[in-house]
């Protein structure tokens, strides 16, 4: 996936989806060294915009996070 972030080649749709999901879950810093994240920000954003289903996944992950935070605030957990 590092090559995906650092290259300008057209990626495989599965790789884009995986990258989008990893980014939505905020685990890219655990996968890539800081310099890759820093130098690849624009590319990551570009790749995420190419993944139409990934947009839905990112939205779903954000909604799940919002629900979890709200539940914790209400003391549901």
Backbone torsions as a table, in degrees:
resi	resn	phi	psi	omega
1	UNK	NA	-25.0	177.8
2	UNK	-59.7	-43.0	178.7
3	UNK	-62.5	-35.2	177.5
4	UNK	-60.2	-43.5	-178.2
5	UNK	-73.0	-34.9	-173.6
6	UNK	-94.7	-1.6	-179.4
7	UNK	-109.2	170.0	176.2
8	UNK	-107.6	8.8	-177.8
9	UNK	-74.1	155.0	176.9
10	UNK	-71.8	120.1	-176.6
11	UNK	-84.3	164.3	173.4
12	UNK	-70.5	140.2	-179.9
13	UNK	-56.3	-33.6	177.9
14	UNK	-65.3	-38.2	178.3
15	UNK	-65.7	-39.5	178.0
16	UNK	-62.9	-44.9	180.0
17	UNK	-62.1	-42.5	179.1
18	UNK	-63.7	-44.3	178.6
19	UNK	-62.9	-42.8	179.3
20	UNK	-61.1	-43.6	179.6
21	UNK	-65.8	-43.7	178.5
22	UNK	-61.8	-39.9	178.8
23	UNK	-68.0	-42.9	179.5
24	UNK	-62.0	-32.9	179.7
25	UNK	-87.5	3.8	178.2
26	UNK	58.0	39.3	178.6
27	UNK	-110.7	3.0	178.8
28	UNK	-58.8	-38.7	177.0
29	UNK	-63.0	-23.2	176.6
30	UNK	-81.5	-20.4	-178.1
31	UNK	-92.9	-42.8	-174.9
32	UNK	-111.3	148.3	171.4
33	UNK	-64.3	156.6	-177.8
34	UNK	-53.9	-37.5	-178.3
35	UNK	-67.1	-31.9	177.9
36	UNK	-69.7	-43.2	178.1
37	UNK	-61.2	-46.6	-178.6
38	UNK	-61.7	-51.2	-176.8
39	UNK	-75.4	-19.5	-176.8
40	UNK	-102.2	7.4	-177.0
41	UNK	-54.2	-48.4	-178.3
42	UNK	-63.9	-40.7	-179.7
43	UNK	-66.9	-41.8	178.3
44	UNK	-60.4	-44.8	178.0
45	UNK	-61.5	-43.3	178.9
46	UNK	-61.3	-46.7	-178.6
47	UNK	-64.0	-41.2	179.0
48	UNK	-63.0	-34.6	-179.8
49	UNK	-72.3	-19.1	178.9
50	UNK	-80.8	-16.6	-173.1
51	UNK	-99.9	90.9	-178.7
52	UNK	-61.1	-47.7	176.0
53	UNK	-63.6	-32.0	178.9
54	UNK	-62.0	-33.1	176.9
55	UNK	-60.2	-41.7	177.8
56	UNK	-65.5	-40.1	178.6
57	UNK	-63.4	-45.0	178.9
58	UNK	-60.0	-42.9	177.8
59	UNK	-62.8	-40.8	179.3
60	UNK	-66.2	-42.8	177.9
61	UNK	-62.0	-43.4	178.9
62	UNK	-62.4	-40.5	178.9
63	UNK	-65.7	-41.7	177.3
64	UNK	-61.9	-44.1	178.1
65	UNK	-61.3	-41.1	179.8
66	UNK	-63.3	-42.3	179.8
67	UNK	-64.9	-41.7	179.1
68	UNK	-62.7	-45.6	179.4
69	UNK	-62.0	-44.0	179.9
70	UNK	-63.7	-39.3	179.0
71	UNK	-65.1	-40.8	178.5
72	UNK	-66.2	-38.0	179.5
73	UNK	-64.5	-32.5	179.1
74	UNK	-85.9	-5.6	-179.5
75	UNK	77.0	25.5	-178.6
76	UNK	-73.2	-19.2	180.0
77	UNK	-106.6	NA	NA
